[in-house]
Amino acid sequence: MKKIAIICLLFTFLMPCNIAYASDVRQDVIYYIDVDRFVDADLENNSDVSKGDLSSLQGGDFKGIATQLDYIQEMGFGAIYLSPVVDSNRAIPTHFGTQTELKDLVKKANDKELQVFLTYDNATLLSPTEDLAKQVGAEVFDNILIETETTTILQEAFANSDTEMESVLNLQKLNKKSPITIDGPSASRFTSNIVAAKKYPGTRWQLALTYLYTSASPMIYYGSESALNGGAPPANQQIMNFSDKTLVDYITKLASIRTQFSAISDGKTNYVAEQDGMIVYERSTTNQQVIVAINNSSKTNTMTLGKDVIGAEKELRGNLENYRIQSDKAGLYRITLEPETAEIFIVGAETGINWWWMIAPLALFTVFGGLMVYFKKHGQRETK
């Protein structure tokens, strides 16, 4: 960040320069908040608000966001990305709150190890947004860096089963550092496309989120954790519903896996494969290897990886369903997934047969059988 700041000073008179770039936050999962649609905590600044009319202001403000920092942090997010907070008058809109309240939000977020990023609508607002960011302790993030075109690709691939998955794999092969998101302010909600395909949103979302969280820089648009519905804007920008926690647990688990295995955020995709709607790709660094498998098919699928990908005498340890895959006699690793399921494997040294899991059911059966015999004999004695 210091190098970036120096470059900014050197080239201030030559070209505009952002304070932050996507590569600075790629290890963090970013939570994208539409300030006006999140939480309305200050009713006194709602003079221009028309609740229920999504084409009008809804009253969300800085104070409202501050009340939900624990909610955001507990899902495993490391950064908050705010929709533009500087209007065409180069000032903070009244219904958002004051600069002091924004500064208070940033401080509270930082205290919870959450970065706060501001953005802007167009280049003419870059300078006032940068000035504001410096005064409140936030950073500036160029919204152009967000890979909005990937939203369409992801939605088309994951809204239905048995779809073409090559485009999704191509995104992985590019190893882009720019944030990608499934939902966004300019696109219909992913859930609306799932419903149109007559599919169950929970399953479809889990597959898409598994892909997103095993990419370099994932971003979650507010409401995605509750599978918020809605068509084209402004229908996609509904008021946040905190009572619906459809995907909160799954997102939290994915965040934990991502934190545990740095190859996901820091590594590159060096191997990809696709077969009948099932995709497998590798995220790896020099000392860690993660294999992601997503079966977007309506049938059970098996994909085989060789020693050239995994290595010899290794095993794949699942983190979503907690099962292991070892090589067969030919040194091949066969990944079998049920329809519309996914798994994230960490590759490690082969640990041999897990005798405990083989013996435990037999031991339980033996104990249960012994108790049955005991109670039967005891009952016969009492009868006599």
Secondary structure, 3 states (H helix, E strand, C coil): CHHHHHHHHHCCCCCCCCCECHHHCCCCCEEEECHHHCCCCCHHHCCCECCCCCCCECCCCHHHHHCCHHHHHHCCCCEEEECCCCCCCCCCCHHHCCHHHHHHHHHHHHHCCCEEEECCCCHHHHHHHHHHHHHHCCEEECHHHCCCHHHHHHHHHHCCCCCCCHHHHHHHHHCCCCCECCCCCCCCCHHHHHHHCCCCHHHHHHHHHHHHHCCCCEEEECCHHHCCCCCCCCCCCCCCCCCCCCCHHHHHHHHHHHHHCHHHHHCEEEEEEEECCEEEEEEECCCCEEEEEEECCCCCEEEEECCCCCCCCEEEEECCCCCEEECCCCCCEEEEECCCEEEEEEEEECCCCCHHHHHHHHHHHHHHHHHHHHHHHHHHHHHC
